[in-house]
Amino acid sequence: MERALCPFTAKIPGSDDIRFCRSTACPAGRYHVTFAAVMRDFLAVTVAPHAPDVALGPALSRLDGRAEVREYGRARVAFVGVDGDDLVAPPGGGFTARIGRAARTPERDVPTADLAAMVSDGAGLAAFLPPFAAAHAGGPGAPVVVAGDWLGFHQLYWWRGDGVAAVSTSARALAALARGGLRPAGLDPIGLGTQALIGWHVGDATLFTGVHTVPPATIATLDGGTLHLRRYAQPPVRPERPPTLDDAVEEMAAILVHWQTRYLEDRPDAVLQLTGGHDSRILLAAIPEKLRAGLNALTLGYPGSADVAIAARLSATYGIHHHFYRLDEQRRPTPAEAHALALTGARALECQASPLALAPLLLAESNLPQGHRLAGLGGEVARGFYYAGQPTAASTSPQLVERLARWRLFSNESVEEAALDPRFLAEARERTVATLQDLFPPGDWLRATDEFYLYHRMHRWAGVHGTVAAVRRHYINPMFDRRFVELALAVEPADKRDSLLLGRLMKRLDVELAGIPLDSGLTPARLGSRTALTRIATRTRTARKAVRKVRQRLTHARKPQLGAAEAGALVLEHWRAEPSAGQALYEVPVLRSEWLDAVLSGARPAEPTTIAFLVDLLAATEP
């Protein structure tokens, strides 16, 4: 899928993908970023017979690439990046298209031709590995149906107006559709407050008024100006009697081995993202030894880091071709290029998460083949890392939710208080805490946190970032298998605390790999047992984390992602050199103009998490 490049763009040395435009003659502005490999976008709009037509131009301008627009009765559909696997008939026919690259079940890659019936009635969709999304229309006048994966990991958005409704991969496009392209973009105060405090969203809210995420396991049907949302599968249900730890481990191991064997037999060229952590180690352990020799593995990092050292050791041991991408050799962008790249990241994330976390990865990935990639991410639900400091035998209460919010959720990616209007900040705290209290289910507190981190942090934070990967490469994570997640939710929280479940799983998969230390210094084999030495080691690690969290809370320190601090410093340098680049921020009423004056003049610094929020606001309100 190739994007028509701006004629003024210049290729970055050493990059096959990202290009920067520096021409004042470019209609998109002096600096912007284009990609040789397009990110997939989709927009479907339906209008009632009695309603006036809507202008698609403002919405189409938010899509990432040149859109191909087709009419299906009173519905219009815009595709970006139709490829050979999609079935798009000539005008007058129907279409079936994947939104994103992968359509994988435990057994096979499902061809697009088989998706039409599945998307229409929902049968079999729960078997698809997240991220997955597809759309279908049978022909002229037929409804347009759009389906996402069972976890809601691949981000889709919906909006309803008077006699008009739409579904898209772009929240910004729907906001433009709702506003007719006018500024301001209709920013939602509740969504603004949540993002300012947490750095991402919960529930179905976005930054934009009236624009919502499509829930997990949902089919959206657009027909005659209406939108109907229907669940095709219920959330995983816990059994009345939790499985024993050994029974859960046995079945989870079988699931992962089956996934890895079938996938690598079908795709021997797949690349394993290998780090020093637990999740990627488990994916490696689930690969039969006969398939490890000659396997390709990729590690992004700095020389001497634990990730790189451990990945190199594992690769040498098992005959794996280890590809180490050195971040210290990556070309450092200029401030103007960093600003353009950050805006590109914000648009790709639909202003729902930190663009400074994505921007360095976009630059790194531009030098790497995309293809088929195995990656681990779902282990946090099986690991229960968020149990630290939580009571073991408590029921959900408003007080526990508020404590979790203030000590964990509000601590890492929040915006500096000085940047925000005090009344807005106070209202944001009150509203966000109330929203969180409504989201946490009653009953056992630790199980409630499991559900929150799966259906909100995984869906709304990891999913936003994962969607960017899903449209650029075949993004395969066997730990998102629905049955694997059901088992992780079913076991007793006590069996997950301190990585007991994952340590036992690693030992069941490969005893030798379980004996090699992780980047934490602990070995999975030790974590999989409850000896006195294990208790001492895990309690020591937990105590250190608690001290760091207390220090972070007392000093109001934030925790930006890898590379975000450097990217933020370059963006701020550009704003100070080119004041017009940040001028639109003065139009956002929740920001304090005095604080902006001081930051943009160089009189005071700004945290990377705050700069990330400001970049999202620029992308959300750009004309």
Long-range contacts (C-beta under 8 A, 24 or more apart in sequence): 1-37, 1-38, 1-40, 1-81, 1-82, 1-83, 2-36, 2-37, 2-38, 3-34, 3-35, 3-36, 3-37, 3-38, 3-64, 3-65, 3-66, 3-81, 4-65, 4-66, 5-34, 5-36, 6-32, 6-34, 9-34, 12-331, 12-333, 12-337, 12-366, 13-331, 14-331, 14-367, 15-331, 15-363, 15-366, 15-367, 16-366, 16-367, 17-365, 17-366, 17-367, 18-341, 18-362, 18-363, 18-366, 20-337, 20-340, 22-336, 31-336, 31-337, 31-339, 31-340, 32-340, 32-343, 32-344, 33-340, 33-341, 33-343, 33-344, 35-64, 35-366, 37-370, 37-472, 38-64, 38-65, 38-80, 38-81, 39-64, 39-65, 39-80, 39-81, 39-348, 39-468, 39-471, 39-472, 40-80, 40-81, 40-99, 40-100, 40-101, 40-169, 40-471, 41-65, 41-67, 41-78, 41-79, 41-80, 41-81, 41-168, 41-169, 41-170, 41-173, 42-77, 42-78, 42-79, 42-80, 42-97, 42-99, 42-135, 42-146, 42-168, 42-169, 43-67, 43-77, 43-78, 43-166, 43-167, 43-168, 43-169, 43-170, 43-173, 43-174, 44-75, 44-76, 44-77, 44-78, 44-135, 44-144, 44-146, 44-166, 44-167, 44-168, 44-222, 45-75, 45-76, 45-77, 45-164, 45-165, 45-166, 45-177, 45-222, 46-74, 46-75, 46-144, 46-164, 46-165, 46-166, 46-222, 46-223, 46-224, 46-225, 46-226, 46-227, 47-74, 47-75, 47-163, 47-164, 47-225, 48-74, 48-163, 48-164, 48-224, 48-225, 48-226, 49-74, 49-224, 49-225, 50-163, 51-162, 51-163, 51-164, 51-225, 52-163, 54-161, 54-164, 54-177, 55-180, 55-181, 56-177, 57-181, 58-176, 58-177, 58-179, 58-180, 58-181, 59-166, 59-168, 59-170, 59-173, 59-174, 59-176, 59-177, 59-181, 60-173, 61-176, 61-181, 62-170, 62-172, 62-173, 62-175, 62-176, 62-347, 63-170, 63-173, 64-170, 64-347, 64-348, 70-95, 72-137, 72-139, 72-140, 72-141, 72-142, 72-144, 73-140, 73-141, 73-142, 74-141, 74-224, 74-225, 75-137, 75-143, 75-144, 75-222, 75-223, 77-135, 77-137, 77-144, 85-111, 85-112, 86-112, 87-112, 87-113, 87-116, 89-139, 92-139, 92-140, 93-139, 93-140, 94-136, 94-137, 94-138, 94-139, 94-142, 95-135, 95-136, 95-137, 96-134, 96-135, 96-136, 97-134, 97-135, 97-136, 98-133, 98-134, 99-133, 99-134, 99-135, 99-146, 99-154, 99-156, 99-169, 99-471, 100-131, 100-132, 100-133, 100-154, 100-467, 100-470, 100-471, 101-470, 101-471, 101-472, 101-473, 101-474, 101-475, 102-129, 102-131, 102-132, 102-470, 102-474, 102-475, 102-476, 103-128, 103-132, 103-134, 104-128, 104-129, 104-132, 104-263, 104-474, 104-476, 105-129, 106-255, 106-258, 106-259, 106-262, 106-481, 107-262, 108-262, 108-266, 109-266, 118-147, 119-145, 119-146, 119-147, 119-219, 120-145, 122-147, 122-219, 122-230, 122-232, 122-233, 123-232, 125-149, 125-150, 125-217, 125-219, 125-232, 125-233, 126-150, 126-217, 126-232, 126-233, 126-482, 127-482, 129-476, 129-477, 129-478, 129-480, 129-481, 130-154, 130-463, 130-466, 130-477, 130-480, 131-463, 131-466, 131-467, 131-470, 131-475, 133-169, 143-221, 143-222, 143-223, 144-221, 144-222, 144-223, 145-219, 145-220, 145-221, 145-222, 146-214, 146-219, 146-220, 146-222, 147-218, 147-219, 147-220, 147-232, 148-214, 148-216, 148-217, 148-218, 149-216, 149-217, 150-216, 150-217, 150-233, 150-482, 151-216, 151-217, 151-454, 151-455, 151-458, 151-459, 151-463, 151-480, 151-485, 152-213, 152-214, 152-215, 152-216, 152-217, 152-218, 152-455, 152-459, 152-463, 153-458, 153-459, 153-462, 153-463, 153-466, 153-467, 153-480, 154-463, 154-466, 154-467, 154-470, 155-213, 155-350, 155-352, 155-463, 155-464, 155-467, 156-213, 156-214, 156-220, 157-206, 157-211, 157-212, 157-213, 157-214, 157-350, 158-211, 158-212, 158-213, 158-214, 158-220, 158-227, 158-229, 159-210, 159-211, 159-212, 160-210, 160-227, 161-210, 163-225, 164-225, 165-222, 165-225, 165-226, 165-227, 166-222, 166-227, 167-214, 167-220, 167-222, 167-227, 169-467, 169-471, 170-350, 171-206, 171-207, 171-208, 171-211, 171-350, 171-351, 171-352, 172-208, 172-347, 172-350, 172-351, 172-619, 172-620, 174-208, 174-211, 175-208, 175-209, 175-211, 175-620, 178-208, 178-209, 178-210, 178-211, 181-623, 183-587, 183-621, 183-623, 184-587, 184-588, 184-621, 185-620, 185-621, 186-210, 187-588, 187-617, 187-620, 187-621, 189-424, 189-427, 189-428, 189-590, 190-431, 190-432, 190-435, 192-424, 192-428, 192-590, 193-424, 193-425, 193-427, 193-428, 193-429, 193-431, 193-432, 194-428, 194-431, 194-432, 194-435, 195-352, 195-613, 195-616, 196-414, 196-415, 196-420, 196-425, 196-428, 196-590, 196-613, 197-409, 197-410, 197-414, 197-415, 197-428, 197-429, 197-432, 198-409, 198-410, 198-413, 198-414, 198-432, 199-353, 199-354, 199-412, 199-413, 199-414, 199-461, 199-609, 199-612, 199-613, 200-352, 200-353, 200-413, 200-457, 200-460, 200-461, 200-464, 201-352, 201-460, 202-435, 202-436, 202-439, 202-456, 202-460, 203-435, 203-439, 203-456, 206-350, 206-351, 206-352, 207-351, 207-352, 207-616, 207-620, 208-620, 213-459, 213-460, 216-455, 216-459, 235-451, 235-455, 236-482, 236-485, 236-486, 236-489, 237-486, 238-447, 238-489, 238-490, 239-490, 242-490, 242-491, 242-492, 243-487, 243-490, 243-491, 245-491, 245-492, 245-495, 245-500, 245-501, 245-504, 246-504, 248-487, 248-488, 248-490, 248-491, 248-495, 248-501, 249-501, 249-504, 249-505, 249-508, 250-508, 251-483, 251-487, 252-382, 252-484, 252-487, 252-488, 252-505, 253-286, 253-505, 253-508, 253-509, 255-478, 255-481, 255-483, 255-484, 255-487, 256-282, 256-283, 256-286, 256-478, 256-479, 256-481, 256-484, 256-509, 257-286, 257-288, 257-509, 259-286, 259-478, 259-481, 260-286, 260-287, 260-288, 260-291, 260-374, 260-478, 261-287, 261-288, 261-291, 263-374, 263-476, 263-478, 264-291, 264-295, 265-291, 267-372, 267-474, 268-294, 269-296, 269-371, 269-372, 270-296, 270-371, 270-372, 270-373, 270-374, 270-474, 270-476, 271-296, 271-297, 271-298, 271-323, 271-369, 271-371, 271-372, 271-373, 271-374, 272-296, 272-297, 272-298, 272-320, 272-374, 273-297, 273-298, 273-299, 273-373, 273-374, 273-375, 273-376, 274-298, 274-299, 274-311, 274-314, 274-315, 274-320, 274-322, 275-299, 275-301, 275-307, 275-310, 275-311, 275-519, 276-306, 276-307, 276-309, 276-310, 276-311, 276-518, 276-519, 277-307, 277-376, 277-518, 277-519, 278-376, 278-379, 278-383, 278-499, 278-502, 278-506, 278-518, 278-524, 279-376, 279-377, 279-378, 279-379, 279-479, 280-375, 280-376, 281-314, 281-506, 281-513, 281-516, 281-518, 281-524, 282-376, 282-379, 282-479, 282-502, 282-505, 282-506, 282-509, 283-374, 283-375, 283-376, 283-478, 283-479, 284-314, 284-318, 284-510, 284-513, 285-506, 285-509, 285-510, 285-513, 285-514, 286-478, 286-509, 289-318, 292-318, 292-319, 292-320, 293-318, 293-319, 293-320, 294-319, 294-320, 294-321, 295-320, 295-321, 296-320, 296-321, 296-323, 297-321, 297-322, 297-323, 298-323, 298-325, 298-368, 298-373, 299-323, 299-324, 299-325, 300-325, 300-327, 300-361, 300-364, 301-325, 301-326, 301-327, 302-326, 302-327, 302-328, 303-328, 306-519, 307-519, 310-516, 310-517, 310-518, 310-519, 313-516, 314-513, 314-516, 325-364, 325-367, 325-368, 327-360, 327-364, 327-563, 330-360, 330-363, 330-364, 330-367, 331-363, 333-363, 333-570, 334-570, 335-570, 335-571, 335-573, 335-574, 335-577, 336-574, 336-578, 338-567, 338-570, 338-571, 338-574, 339-570, 339-571, 339-574, 339-575, 339-581, 341-567, 342-567, 342-571, 342-612, 342-615, 343-615, 343-618, 343-619, 343-622, 345-615, 346-615, 346-616, 346-618, 346-619, 346-620, 347-619, 348-468, 349-464, 349-465, 349-468, 349-616, 350-464, 351-616, 351-617, 351-619, 351-620, 352-460, 352-464, 352-616, 353-461, 353-464, 353-465, 354-413, 354-560, 354-561, 354-564, 354-609, 354-612, 354-616, 355-612, 355-615, 355-616, 355-619, 356-560, 356-561, 356-563, 356-564, 356-567, 356-568, 356-571, 356-608, 356-611, 356-612, 356-615, 357-465, 357-560, 357-561, 357-562, 357-563, 357-564, 357-612, 358-465, 358-468, 359-563, 359-567, 360-562, 360-563, 360-564, 360-566, 360-567, 361-563, 365-472, 370-472, 370-473, 370-474, 371-473, 371-474, 372-473, 372-474, 372-476, 373-469, 373-473, 373-474, 373-475, 373-476, 374-476, 374-477, 374-478, 375-469, 375-475, 375-476, 375-477, 376-477, 376-479, 377-462, 377-466, 377-477, 377-479, 377-480, 378-458, 378-477, 378-479, 378-480, 378-484, 378-485, 378-488, 379-479, 379-502, 380-453, 380-458, 381-450, 381-453, 381-454, 381-458, 381-485, 381-488, 381-489, 382-479, 382-488, 382-496, 382-501, 382-502, 382-505, 383-496, 383-499, 383-501, 383-502, 384-446, 384-450, 384-493, 384-496, 384-497, 386-449, 386-453, 387-446, 387-449, 387-493, 387-496, 387-497, 388-542, 388-545, 388-546, 389-542, 389-546, 389-549, 390-445, 390-446, 390-449, 391-445, 392-446, 392-493, 392-494, 394-444, 394-445, 394-446, 395-442, 395-443, 395-444, 395-445, 396-440, 396-441, 396-442, 396-443, 396-444, 396-445, 396-448, 397-445, 398-437, 400-445, 401-433, 401-436, 401-437, 401-440, 402-433, 402-436, 402-437, 404-436, 404-449, 405-432, 405-433, 405-436, 407-549, 407-553, 408-549, 409-436, 411-549, 411-552, 411-553, 411-558, 411-559, 412-558, 412-559, 412-609, 413-558, 413-559, 413-560, 413-609, 413-612, 414-558, 414-609, 415-607, 415-609, 415-610, 415-613, 416-606, 416-607, 416-609, 416-610, 417-556, 418-592, 418-595, 419-591, 419-592, 419-595, 419-596, 419-599, 419-606, 419-610, 419-613, 420-590, 420-591, 420-592, 421-589, 421-590, 421-591, 421-592, 424-589, 424-590, 444-493, 446-493, 447-489, 447-493, 450-489, 450-493, 451-489, 454-485, 454-489, 498-527, 498-534, 498-538, 498-542, 499-524, 499-527, 499-538, 500-527, 500-528, 500-530, 502-527, 502-528, 503-527, 503-528, 503-529, 504-528, 558-607, 558-608, 558-609, 560-607, 560-608, 560-609, 560-612, 564-608, 564-609, 564-612, 565-608, 567-608, 568-606, 568-607, 568-608, 568-611, 568-612, 569-608, 571-611, 571-615, 572-599, 572-605, 572-606, 572-611, 575-600, 576-600, 576-601, 576-602, 582-614, 582-618, 584-617, 584-618, 584-621, 584-622, 585-614, 585-617, 585-618, 587-621, 588-617, 588-621, 591-617
